[in-house]
Amino acid sequence: MKRFHVNVRVKNLQESVNFYTALFAAEPTVLKPDYAKWMLEDPRINFAISLHPENAGIEHLGIQVESEEELGEVYKRLQNAKGAIREEGKCTCCYAKSEKSWITDPQGVDWETFYTYGEATVYGEGKNARQPEKETVAAH
């Protein structure tokens, strides 16, 4: 089963964690100094926020799948959308090990399709690498 994914850049992570925890009536399933994620079933969404105080707003949208077979199905949809597909392949991003590809819609919004197959202790490696903020954030 596929899950809708949204990632929003936020100016203040703790303030946003508090807001979305109240809005979703659920604690984050992942909470890091620069990132938080809610894996919700109702609505079925992978909702993430990333600390980017200089440039808040929609980071990207996506479709998360639960198997490599589903990833192939969604990849065919990217091809049918007739945009330039950016292959990322296997990567570490958002404290997870994934395989993904990207496409940009006509309005300039980036969409990713991805299959997550493991956790990671760092935000990302390679082109996704970034140093976490030094402040620590705790779930309330």
N, CA, C and O atoms as a GROMACS GRO file, in nm:
protein
  560
    1MET      N    1   0.085  -0.118   0.000
    1MET     CA    2   0.000   0.000   0.000
    1MET      C    3   0.089   0.124   0.000
    1MET      O    4   0.188   0.131   0.073
    2LYS      N    5   0.054   0.218  -0.081
    2LYS     CA    6   0.132   0.340  -0.092
    2LYS      C    7   0.091   0.442   0.015
    2LYS      O    8  -0.020   0.437   0.068
    3ARG      N    9   0.183   0.533   0.044
    3ARG     CA   10   0.160   0.635   0.146
    3ARG      C   11   0.203   0.770   0.088
    3ARG      O   12   0.311   0.781   0.031
    4PHE      N   13   0.119   0.871   0.103
    4PHE     CA   14   0.152   1.006   0.060
    4PHE      C   15   0.260   1.061   0.152
    4PHE      O   16   0.258   1.038   0.272
    5HIS      N   17   0.355   1.135   0.094
    5HIS     CA   18   0.466   1.192   0.171
    5HIS      C   19   0.471   1.343   0.150
    5HIS      O   20   0.460   1.391   0.037
    6VAL      N   21   0.488   1.416   0.258
    6VAL     CA   22   0.505   1.560   0.255
    6VAL      C   23   0.623   1.595   0.344
    6VAL      O   24   0.632   1.545   0.456
    7ASN      N   25   0.713   1.681   0.297
    7ASN     CA   26   0.822   1.732   0.379
    7ASN      C   27   0.815   1.884   0.374
    7ASN      O   28   0.816   1.943   0.266
    8VAL      N   29   0.807   1.946   0.491
    8VAL     CA   30   0.797   2.091   0.504
    8VAL      C   31   0.922   2.144   0.573
    8VAL      O   32   0.964   2.091   0.676
    9ARG      N   33   0.982   2.250   0.516
    9ARG     CA   34   1.095   2.318   0.582
    9ARG      C   35   1.038   2.411   0.687
    9ARG      O   36   0.945   2.486   0.659
   10VAL      N   37   1.094   2.408   0.809
   10VAL     CA   38   1.042   2.491   0.918
   10VAL      C   39   1.152   2.580   0.975
   10VAL      O   40   1.270   2.548   0.966
   11LYS      N   41   1.109   2.693   1.035
   11LYS     CA   42   1.203   2.786   1.097
   11LYS      C   43   1.242   2.745   1.238
   11LYS      O   44   1.356   2.766   1.279
   12ASN      N   45   1.148   2.687   1.313
   12ASN     CA   46   1.173   2.648   1.451
   12ASN      C   47   1.119   2.507   1.470
   12ASN      O   48   0.998   2.486   1.469
   13LEU      N   49   1.208   2.411   1.485
   13LEU     CA   50   1.166   2.272   1.489
   13LEU      C   51   1.076   2.242   1.609
   13LEU      O   52   0.971   2.181   1.592
   14GLN      N   53   1.114   2.284   1.730
   14GLN     CA   54   1.035   2.251   1.847
   14GLN      C   55   0.895   2.312   1.841
   14GLN      O   56   0.797   2.247   1.876
   15GLU      N   57   0.886   2.436   1.796
   15GLU     CA   58   0.755   2.499   1.780
   15GLU      C   59   0.668   2.420   1.681
   15GLU      O   60   0.549   2.399   1.705
   16SER      N   61   0.729   2.376   1.571
   16SER     CA   62   0.656   2.299   1.471
   16SER      C   63   0.621   2.160   1.521
   16SER      O   64   0.513   2.109   1.491
   17VAL      N   65   0.711   2.096   1.595
   17VAL     CA   66   0.682   1.965   1.654
   17VAL      C   67   0.560   1.978   1.746
   17VAL      O   68   0.469   1.896   1.740
   18ASN      N   69   0.558   2.080   1.828
   18ASN     CA   70   0.444   2.101   1.918
   18ASN      C   71   0.314   2.119   1.839
   18ASN      O   72   0.212   2.061   1.874
   19PHE      N   73   0.321   2.200   1.732
   19PHE     CA   74   0.203   2.226   1.650
   19PHE      C   75   0.150   2.098   1.586
   19PHE      O   76   0.032   2.066   1.599
   20TYR      N   77   0.238   2.025   1.516
   20TYR     CA   78   0.192   1.906   1.444
   20TYR      C   79   0.156   1.791   1.537
   20TYR      O   80   0.070   1.710   1.504
   21THR      N   81   0.220   1.782   1.654
   21THR     CA   82   0.182   1.681   1.753
   21THR      C   83   0.039   1.705   1.798
   21THR      O   84  -0.039   1.611   1.813
   22ALA      N   85   0.004   1.832   1.820
   22ALA     CA   86  -0.134   1.864   1.858
   22ALA      C   87  -0.229   1.841   1.742
   22ALA      O   88  -0.336   1.783   1.760
   23LEU      N   89  -0.192   1.885   1.622
   23LEU     CA   90  -0.278   1.871   1.506
   23LEU      C   91  -0.307   1.724   1.474
   23LEU      O   92  -0.421   1.689   1.443
   24PHE      N   93  -0.206   1.639   1.481
   24PHE     CA   94  -0.222   1.497   1.448
   24PHE      C   95  -0.262   1.412   1.568
   24PHE      O   96  -0.296   1.295   1.552
   25ALA      N   97  -0.260   1.471   1.690
   25ALA     CA   98  -0.288   1.397   1.814
   25ALA      C   99  -0.197   1.275   1.823
   25ALA      O  100  -0.240   1.166   1.862
   26ALA      N  101  -0.069   1.296   1.786
   26ALA     CA  102   0.028   1.187   1.789
   26ALA      C  103   0.169   1.244   1.802
   26ALA      O  104   0.200   1.350   1.747
   27GLU      N  105   0.252   1.173   1.876
   27GLU     CA  106   0.393   1.211   1.887
   27GLU      C  107   0.466   1.171   1.760
   27GLU      O  108   0.422   1.079   1.690
   28PRO      N  109   0.577   1.237   1.727
   28PRO     CA  110   0.655   1.197   1.610
   28PRO      C  111   0.709   1.054   1.626
   28PRO      O  112   0.741   1.011   1.737
   29THR      N  113   0.719   0.983   1.516
   29THR     CA  114   0.780   0.850   1.519
   29THR      C  115   0.932   0.860   1.509
   29THR      O  116   1.003   0.768   1.551
   30VAL      N  117   0.982   0.970   1.452
   30VAL     CA  118   1.124   0.999   1.447
   30VAL      C  119   1.141   1.143   1.493
   30VAL      O  120   1.070   1.232   1.445
   31LEU      N  121   1.234   1.166   1.586
   31LEU     CA  122   1.261   1.301   1.632
   31LEU      C  123   1.411   1.319   1.648
   31LEU      O  124   1.474   1.252   1.730
   32LYS      N  125   1.468   1.410   1.570
   32LYS     CA  126   1.611   1.441   1.572
   32LYS      C  127   1.624   1.592   1.592
   32LYS      O  128   1.524   1.663   1.586
   33PRO      N  129   1.746   1.640   1.617
   33PRO     CA  130   1.762   1.785   1.639
   33PRO      C  131   1.722   1.872   1.519
   33PRO      O  132   1.692   1.990   1.536
   34ASP      N  133   1.720   1.813   1.398
   34ASP     CA  134   1.690   1.890   1.279
   34ASP      C  135   1.577   1.832   1.195
   34ASP      O  136   1.556   1.875   1.082
   35TYR      N  137   1.503   1.735   1.251
   35TYR     CA  138   1.408   1.660   1.169
   35TYR      C  139   1.307   1.590   1.259
   35TYR      O  140   1.340   1.543   1.367
   36ALA      N  141   1.183   1.582   1.211
   36ALA     CA  142   1.080   1.504   1.280
   36ALA      C  143   0.989   1.443   1.174
   36ALA      O  144   0.969   1.500   1.066
   37LYS      N  145   0.935   1.325   1.206
   37LYS     CA  146   0.848   1.256   1.110
   37LYS      C  147   0.734   1.188   1.184
   37LYS      O  148   0.752   1.130   1.291
   38TRP      N  149   0.615   1.197   1.125
   38TRP     CA  150   0.496   1.128   1.175
   38TRP      C  151   0.454   1.028   1.068
   38TRP      O  152   0.430   1.068   0.954
   39MET      N  153   0.446   0.901   1.101
   39MET     CA  154   0.395   0.798   1.010
   39MET      C  155   0.253   0.770   1.054
   39MET      O  156   0.229   0.688   1.143
   40LEU      N  157   0.159   0.838   0.993
   40LEU     CA  158   0.019   0.832   1.034
   40LEU      C  159  -0.060   0.733   0.949
   40LEU      O  160  -0.033   0.715   0.831
   41GLU      N  161  -0.157   0.670   1.012
   41GLU     CA  162  -0.246   0.579   0.940
   41GLU      C  163  -0.377   0.646   0.900
   41GLU      O  164  -0.442   0.603   0.805
   42ASP      N  165  -0.415   0.751   0.972
   42ASP     CA  166  -0.541   0.818   0.944
   42ASP      C  167  -0.522   0.969   0.958
   42ASP      O  168  -0.536   1.020   1.069
   43PRO      N  169  -0.492   1.041   0.853
   43PRO     CA  170  -0.479   0.996   0.716
   43PRO      C  171  -0.346   0.923   0.695
   43PRO      O  172  -0.250   0.948   0.768
   44ARG      N  173  -0.340   0.833   0.596
   44ARG     CA  174  -0.219   0.755   0.569
   44ARG      C  175  -0.116   0.845   0.500
   44ARG      O  176  -0.121   0.867   0.379
   45ILE      N  177  -0.025   0.897   0.581
   45ILE     CA  178   0.074   0.993   0.530
   45ILE      C  179   0.205   0.979   0.607
   45ILE      O  180   0.206   0.948   0.726
   46ASN      N  181   0.314   1.003   0.538
   46ASN     CA  182   0.446   1.019   0.597
   46ASN      C  183   0.469   1.170   0.593
   46ASN      O  184   0.505   1.225   0.489
   47PHE      N  185   0.450   1.237   0.707
   47PHE     CA  186   0.461   1.381   0.716
   47PHE      C  187   0.590   1.414   0.790
   47PHE      O  188   0.608   1.373   0.905
   48ALA      N  189   0.680   1.487   0.725
   48ALA     CA  190   0.809   1.518   0.785
   48ALA      C  191   0.834   1.668   0.784
   48ALA      O  192   0.785   1.740   0.696
   49ILE      N  193   0.911   1.714   0.883
   49ILE     CA  194   0.957   1.853   0.885
   49ILE      C  195   1.108   1.852   0.901
   49ILE      O  196   1.163   1.767   0.970
   50SER      N  197   1.173   1.947   0.836
   50SER     CA  198   1.319   1.960   0.839
   50SER      C  199   1.354   2.103   0.876
   50SER      O  200   1.292   2.197   0.827
   51LEU      N  201   1.452   2.119   0.963
   51LEU     CA  202   1.492   2.252   1.008
   51LEU      C  203   1.567   2.325   0.896
   51LEU      O  204   1.677   2.285   0.858
   52HIS      N  205   1.507   2.432   0.844
   52HIS     CA  206   1.565   2.519   0.741
   52HIS      C  207   1.517   2.660   0.770
   52HIS      O  208   1.432   2.712   0.697
   53PRO      N  209   1.570   2.726   0.875
   53PRO     CA  210   1.517   2.858   0.912
   53PRO      C  211   1.530   2.963   0.803
   53PRO      O  212   1.454   3.061   0.802
   54GLU      N  213   1.623   2.945   0.711
   54GLU     CA  214   1.644   3.045   0.607
   54GLU      C  215   1.546   3.033   0.491
   54GLU      O  216   1.536   3.124   0.409
   55ASN      N  217   1.472   2.920   0.483
   55ASN     CA  218   1.390   2.899   0.364
   55ASN      C  219   1.272   2.805   0.397
   55ASN      O  220   1.267   2.693   0.348
   56ALA      N  221   1.180   2.851   0.480
   56ALA     CA  222   1.067   2.768   0.522
   56ALA      C  223   0.966   2.751   0.409
   56ALA      O  224   0.955   2.836   0.321
   57GLY      N  225   0.892   2.642   0.413
   57GLY     CA  226   0.788   2.616   0.314
   57GLY      C  227   0.790   2.470   0.270
   57GLY      O  228   0.857   2.388   0.332
   58ILE      N  229   0.719   2.439   0.164
   58ILE     CA  230   0.714   2.301   0.114
   58ILE      C  231   0.853   2.263   0.063
   58ILE      O  232   0.909   2.330  -0.024
   59GLU      N  233   0.906   2.156   0.116
   59GLU     CA  234   1.034   2.101   0.068
   59GLU      C  235   1.008   2.016  -0.056
   59GLU      O  236   1.063   2.044  -0.163
   60HIS      N  237   0.924   1.914  -0.042
   60HIS     CA  238   0.886   1.829  -0.154
   60HIS      C  239   0.767   1.743  -0.115
   60HIS      O  240   0.731   1.733   0.002
   61LEU      N  241   0.706   1.680  -0.215
   61LEU     CA  242   0.598   1.585  -0.196
   61LEU      C  243   0.647   1.451  -0.249
   61LEU      O  244   0.748   1.445  -0.318
   62GLY      N  245   0.575   1.345  -0.216
   62GLY     CA  246   0.620   1.217  -0.267
   62GLY      C  247   0.522   1.105  -0.246
   62GLY      O  248   0.415   1.122  -0.186
   63ILE      N  249   0.561   0.989  -0.298
   63ILE     CA  250   0.486   0.867  -0.280
   63ILE      C  251   0.581   0.762  -0.226
   63ILE      O  252   0.678   0.725  -0.292
   64GLN      N  253   0.553   0.716  -0.104
   64GLN     CA  254   0.634   0.612  -0.041
   64GLN      C  255   0.566   0.479  -0.065
   64GLN      O  256   0.444   0.466  -0.052
   65VAL      N  257   0.646   0.378  -0.101
   65VAL     CA  258   0.592   0.245  -0.127
   65VAL      C  259   0.647   0.146  -0.025
   65VAL      O  260   0.742   0.176   0.048
   66GLU      N  261   0.585   0.028  -0.020
   66GLU     CA  262   0.625  -0.072   0.079
   66GLU      C  263   0.703  -0.188   0.020
   66GLU      O  264   0.739  -0.280   0.093
   67SER      N  265   0.731  -0.185  -0.111
   67SER     CA  266   0.808  -0.294  -0.171
   67SER      C  267   0.879  -0.242  -0.297
   67SER      O  268   0.844  -0.138  -0.352
   68GLU      N  269   0.979  -0.319  -0.340
   68GLU     CA  270   1.048  -0.284  -0.464
   68GLU      C  271   0.954  -0.297  -0.584
   68GLU      O  272   0.967  -0.223  -0.681
   69GLU      N  273   0.859  -0.391  -0.577
   69GLU     CA  274   0.762  -0.407  -0.685
   69GLU      C  275   0.676  -0.282  -0.700
   69GLU      O  276   0.654  -0.234  -0.811
   70GLU      N  277   0.627  -0.229  -0.586
   70GLU     CA  278   0.547  -0.106  -0.591
   70GLU      C  279   0.631   0.010  -0.642
   70GLU      O  280   0.581   0.097  -0.714
   71LEU      N  281   0.760   0.012  -0.606
   71LEU     CA  282   0.848   0.118  -0.654
   71LEU      C  283   0.854   0.115  -0.806
   71LEU      O  284   0.852   0.220  -0.871
   72GLY      N  285   0.861  -0.004  -0.864
   72GLY     CA  286   0.860  -0.016  -1.009
   72GLY      C  287   0.732   0.036  -1.071
   72GLY      O  288   0.735   0.100  -1.176
   73GLU      N  289   0.618   0.009  -1.006
   73GLU     CA  290   0.488   0.057  -1.056
   73GLU      C  291   0.485   0.210  -1.057
   73GLU      O  292   0.444   0.272  -1.155
   74VAL      N  293   0.528   0.269  -0.947
   74VAL     CA  294   0.524   0.416  -0.936
   74VAL      C  295   0.627   0.478  -1.031
   74VAL      O  296   0.603   0.586  -1.085
   75TYR      N  297   0.741   0.412  -1.050
   75TYR     CA  298   0.842   0.463  -1.144
   75TYR      C  299   0.783   0.473  -1.285
   75TYR      O  300   0.811   0.569  -1.357
   76LYS      N  301   0.702   0.375  -1.325
   76LYS     CA  302   0.636   0.381  -1.456
   76LYS      C  303   0.546   0.504  -1.466
   76LYS      O  304   0.534   0.564  -1.572
   77ARG      N  305   0.484   0.541  -1.354
   77ARG     CA  306   0.400   0.662  -1.353
   77ARG      C  307   0.485   0.786  -1.376
   77ARG      O  308   0.442   0.879  -1.445
   78LEU      N  309   0.606   0.788  -1.318
   78LEU     CA  310   0.696   0.901  -1.342
   78LEU      C  311   0.726   0.911  -1.491
   78LEU      O  312   0.725   1.020  -1.548
   79GLN      N  313   0.753   0.797  -1.553
   79GLN     CA  314   0.782   0.798  -1.696
   79GLN      C  315   0.663   0.850  -1.776
   79GLN      O  316   0.681   0.924  -1.872
   80ASN      N  317   0.542   0.811  -1.736
   80ASN     CA  318   0.422   0.858  -1.805
   80ASN      C  319   0.399   1.007  -1.786
   80ASN      O  320   0.334   1.071  -1.869
   81ALA      N  321   0.450   1.064  -1.677
   81ALA     CA  322   0.433   1.207  -1.650
   81ALA      C  323   0.519   1.292  -1.743
   81ALA      O  324   0.499   1.414  -1.752
   82LYS      N  325   0.613   1.231  -1.812
   82LYS     CA  326   0.693   1.296  -1.916
   82LYS      C  327   0.781   1.409  -1.866
   82LYS      O  328   0.807   1.505  -1.939
   83GLY      N  329   0.827   1.400  -1.741
   83GLY     CA  330   0.923   1.498  -1.691
   83GLY      C  331   1.062   1.438  -1.687
   83GLY      O  332   1.080   1.319  -1.714
   84ALA      N  333   1.160   1.520  -1.655
   84ALA     CA  334   1.297   1.472  -1.641
   84ALA      C  335   1.309   1.398  -1.507
   84ALA      O  336   1.294   1.459  -1.401
   85ILE      N  337   1.337   1.270  -1.512
   85ILE     CA  338   1.350   1.188  -1.391
   85ILE      C  339   1.495   1.195  -1.345
   85ILE      O  340   1.588   1.177  -1.424
   86ARG      N  341   1.513   1.220  -1.216
   86ARG     CA  342   1.645   1.221  -1.156
   86ARG      C  343   1.659   1.096  -1.070
   86ARG      O  344   1.592   1.082  -0.968
   87GLU      N  345   1.745   1.007  -1.112
   87GLU     CA  346   1.768   0.881  -1.042
   87GLU      C  347   1.860   0.907  -0.923
   87GLU      O  348   1.972   0.955  -0.940
   88GLU      N  349   1.814   0.876  -0.804
   88GLU     CA  350   1.903   0.884  -0.689
   88GLU      C  351   1.950   0.745  -0.649
   88GLU      O  352   2.059   0.730  -0.594
   89GLY      N  353   1.869   0.644  -0.677
   89GLY     CA  354   1.907   0.508  -0.643
   89GLY      C  355   1.910   0.486  -0.493
   89GLY      O  356   1.836   0.550  -0.418
   90LYS      N  357   1.995   0.395  -0.450
   90LYS     CA  358   2.007   0.367  -0.306
   90LYS      C  359   2.080   0.482  -0.239
   90LYS      O  360   2.183   0.529  -0.288
   91CYS      N  361   2.025   0.528  -0.126
   91CYS     CA  362   2.081   0.645  -0.060
   91CYS      C  363   2.046   0.645   0.089
   91CYS      O  364   1.961   0.568   0.134
   92THR      N  365   2.111   0.732   0.162
   92THR     CA  366   2.076   0.760   0.301
   92THR      C  367   2.026   0.904   0.303
   92THR      O  368   2.095   0.997   0.263
   93CYS      N  369   1.902   0.919   0.350
   93CYS     CA  370   1.841   1.051   0.357
   93CYS      C  371   1.733   1.049   0.464
   93CYS      O  372   1.660   0.950   0.477
   94CYS      N  373   1.722   1.156   0.540
   94CYS     CA  374   1.618   1.170   0.642
   94CYS      C  375   1.624   1.056   0.743
   94CYS      O  376   1.521   1.002   0.784
   95TYR      N  377   1.745   1.020   0.784
   95TYR     CA  378   1.769   0.917   0.884
   95TYR      C  379   1.716   0.781   0.840
   95TYR      O  380   1.675   0.700   0.924
   96ALA      N  381   1.715   0.756   0.709
   96ALA     CA  382   1.665   0.628   0.657
   96ALA      C  383   1.747   0.585   0.536
   96ALA      O  384   1.804   0.668   0.465
   97LYS      N  385   1.751   0.454   0.513
   97LYS     CA  386   1.810   0.396   0.394
   97LYS      C  387   1.696   0.374   0.295
   97LYS      O  388   1.597   0.309   0.327
   98SER      N  389   1.710   0.428   0.175
   98SER     CA  390   1.602   0.422   0.077
   98SER      C  391   1.657   0.404  -0.063
   98SER      O  392   1.777   0.416  -0.088
   99GLU      N  393   1.566   0.374  -0.154
   99GLU     CA  394   1.594   0.380  -0.296
   99GLU      C  395   1.491   0.476  -0.353
   99GLU      O  396   1.372   0.463  -0.325
  100LYS      N  397   1.537   0.574  -0.434
  100LYS     CA  398   1.443   0.677  -0.478
  100LYS      C  399   1.478   0.738  -0.612
  100LYS      O  400   1.592   0.731  -0.659
  101SER      N  401   1.376   0.799  -0.670
  101SER     CA  402   1.388   0.879  -0.791
  101SER      C  403   1.305   1.005  -0.771
  101SER      O  404   1.214   1.009  -0.687
  102TRP      N  405   1.336   1.107  -0.850
  102TRP     CA  406   1.270   1.237  -0.836
  102TRP      C  407   1.219   1.285  -0.972
  102TRP      O  408   1.271   1.248  -1.077
  103ILE      N  409   1.117   1.369  -0.966
  103ILE     CA  410   1.066   1.440  -1.085
  103ILE      C  411   1.010   1.573  -1.036
  103ILE      O  412   0.969   1.585  -0.920
  104THR      N  413   1.009   1.674  -1.122
  104THR     CA  414   0.956   1.805  -1.086
  104THR      C  415   0.829   1.830  -1.167
  104THR      O  416   0.826   1.811  -1.288
  105ASP      N  417   0.722   1.874  -1.097
  105ASP     CA  418   0.596   1.898  -1.166
  105ASP      C  419   0.602   2.030  -1.243
  105ASP      O  420   0.698   2.105  -1.227
  106PRO      N  421   0.501   2.061  -1.325
  106PRO     CA  422   0.503   2.184  -1.406
  106PRO      C  423   0.512   2.313  -1.325
  106PRO      O  424   0.553   2.416  -1.378
  107GLN      N  425   0.473   2.309  -1.197
  107GLN     CA  426   0.481   2.429  -1.112
  107GLN      C  427   0.616   2.442  -1.042
  107GLN      O  428   0.641   2.541  -0.974
  108GLY      N  429   0.704   2.342  -1.060
  108GLY     CA  430   0.835   2.346  -0.997
  108GLY      C  431   0.843   2.274  -0.863
  108GLY      O  432   0.943   2.287  -0.792
  109VAL      N  433   0.739   2.197  -0.826
  109VAL     CA  434   0.739   2.122  -0.700
  109VAL      C  435   0.806   1.987  -0.724
  109VAL      O  436   0.769   1.913  -0.814
  110ASP      N  437   0.906   1.958  -0.642
  110ASP     CA  438   0.975   1.830  -0.652
  110ASP      C  439   0.891   1.719  -0.589
  110ASP      O  440   0.832   1.738  -0.483
  111TRP      N  441   0.887   1.604  -0.656
  111TRP     CA  442   0.820   1.482  -0.610
  111TRP      C  443   0.923   1.371  -0.604
  111TRP      O  444   1.002   1.354  -0.697
  112GLU      N  445   0.921   1.296  -0.496
  112GLU     CA  446   1.007   1.178  -0.490
  112GLU      C  447   0.922   1.052  -0.481
  112GLU      O  448   0.813   1.053  -0.423
  113THR      N  449   0.973   0.946  -0.538
  113THR     CA  450   0.913   0.814  -0.520
  113THR      C  451   1.021   0.732  -0.451
  113THR      O  452   1.136   0.731  -0.493
  114PHE      N  453   0.982   0.662  -0.343
  114PHE     CA  454   1.087   0.594  -0.268
  114PHE      C  455   1.037   0.472  -0.192
  114PHE      O  456   0.920   0.462  -0.154
  115TYR      N  457   1.132   0.382  -0.170
  115TYR     CA  458   1.111   0.261  -0.090
  115TYR      C  459   1.215   0.266   0.022
  115TYR      O  460   1.335   0.271  -0.005
  116THR      N  461   1.170   0.266   0.147
  116THR     CA  462   1.259   0.269   0.262
  116THR      C  463   1.279   0.127   0.313
  116THR      O  464   1.184   0.054   0.339
  117TYR      N  465   1.406   0.089   0.327
  117TYR     CA  466   1.437  -0.047   0.370
  117TYR      C  467   1.522  -0.053   0.497
  117TYR      O  468   1.567  -0.161   0.535
  118GLY      N  469   1.544   0.060   0.563
  118GLY     CA  470   1.621   0.058   0.686
  118GLY      C  471   1.636   0.196   0.747
  118GLY      O  472   1.604   0.297   0.684
  119GLU      N  473   1.684   0.198   0.870
  119GLU     CA  474   1.709   0.324   0.941
  119GLU      C  475   1.855   0.362   0.930
  119GLU      O  476   1.940   0.279   0.898
  120ALA      N  477   1.885   0.489   0.956
  120ALA     CA  478   2.022   0.540   0.955
  120ALA      C  479   2.041   0.632   1.075
  120ALA      O  480   1.945   0.687   1.128
  121THR      N  481   2.165   0.647   1.117
  121THR     CA  482   2.195   0.732   1.232
  121THR      C  483   2.231   0.875   1.191
  121THR      O  484   2.250   0.961   1.277
  122VAL      N  485   2.241   0.900   1.061
  122VAL     CA  486   2.273   1.034   1.011
  122VAL      C  487   2.161   1.081   0.919
  122VAL      O  488   2.088   0.999   0.863
  123TYR      N  489   2.149   1.212   0.904
  123TYR     CA  490   2.045   1.266   0.815
  123TYR      C  491   2.065   1.216   0.673
  123TYR      O  492   1.970   1.174   0.607
  124GLY      N  493   2.189   1.221   0.626
  124GLY     CA  494   2.214   1.176   0.491
  124GLY      C  495   2.362   1.157   0.465
  124GLY      O  496   2.446   1.199   0.543
  125GLU      N  497   2.391   1.094   0.352
  125GLU     CA  498   2.527   1.074   0.306
  125GLU      C  499   2.533   1.120   0.162
  125GLU      O  500   2.431   1.134   0.096
  126GLY      N  501   2.654   1.145   0.115
  126GLY     CA  502   2.668   1.190  -0.024
  126GLY      C  503   2.603   1.324  -0.043
  126GLY      O  504   2.624   1.417   0.035
  127LYS      N  505   2.522   1.337  -0.151
  127LYS     CA  506   2.461   1.467  -0.179
  127LYS      C  507   2.355   1.505  -0.077
  127LYS      O  508   2.314   1.621  -0.072
  128ASN      N  509   2.310   1.410   0.005
  128ASN     CA  510   2.211   1.439   0.109
  128ASN      C  511   2.276   1.473   0.243
  128ASN      O  512   2.205   1.498   0.340
  129ALA      N  513   2.408   1.473   0.250
  129ALA     CA  514   2.476   1.497   0.377
  129ALA      C  515   2.451   1.638   0.427
  129ALA      O  516   2.448   1.734   0.350
  130ARG      N  517   2.434   1.647   0.557
  130ARG     CA  518   2.419   1.778   0.619
  130ARG      C  519   2.451   1.760   0.766
  130ARG      O  520   2.421   1.656   0.825
  131GLN      N  521   2.512   1.859   0.823
  131GLN     CA  522   2.544   1.854   0.965
  131GLN      C  523   2.421   1.890   1.046
  131GLN      O  524   2.360   1.994   1.020
  132PRO      N  525   2.382   1.808   1.145
  132PRO     CA  526   2.265   1.841   1.227
  132PRO      C  527   2.293   1.965   1.313
  132PRO      O  528   2.407   1.996   1.346
  133GLU      N  529   2.186   2.033   1.347
  133GLU     CA  530   2.196   2.148   1.436
  133GLU      C  531   2.247   2.102   1.572
  133GLU      O  532   2.221   1.989   1.613
  134LYS      N  533   2.320   2.188   1.643
  134LYS     CA  534   2.377   2.150   1.772
  134LYS      C  535   2.274   2.146   1.885
  134LYS      O  536   2.294   2.075   1.983
  135GLU      N  537   2.166   2.221   1.872
  135GLU     CA  538   2.064   2.222   1.977
  135GLU      C  539   1.995   2.086   1.980
  135GLU      O  540   1.976   2.023   1.876
  136THR      N  541   1.959   2.042   2.096
  136THR     CA  542   1.887   1.914   2.107
  136THR      C  543   1.739   1.943   2.121
  136THR      O  544   1.698   2.042   2.182
  137VAL      N  545   1.660   1.857   2.065
  137VAL     CA  546   1.515   1.872   2.068
  137VAL      C  547   1.456   1.748   2.132
  137VAL      O  548   1.493   1.636   2.096
  138ALA      N  549   1.367   1.766   2.224
  138ALA     CA  550   1.301   1.653   2.289
  138ALA      C  551   1.152   1.658   2.260
  138ALA      O  552   1.094   1.766   2.251
  139ALA      N  553   1.093   1.543   2.245
  139ALA     CA  554   0.949   1.538   2.226
  139ALA      C  555   0.883   1.579   2.356
  139ALA      O  556   0.932   1.546   2.464
  140HIS      N  557   0.771   1.652   2.346
  140HIS     CA  558   0.704   1.692   2.470
  140HIS      C  559   0.599   1.593   2.507
  140HIS      O  560   0.532   1.609   2.608
   0.00000   0.00000   0.00000
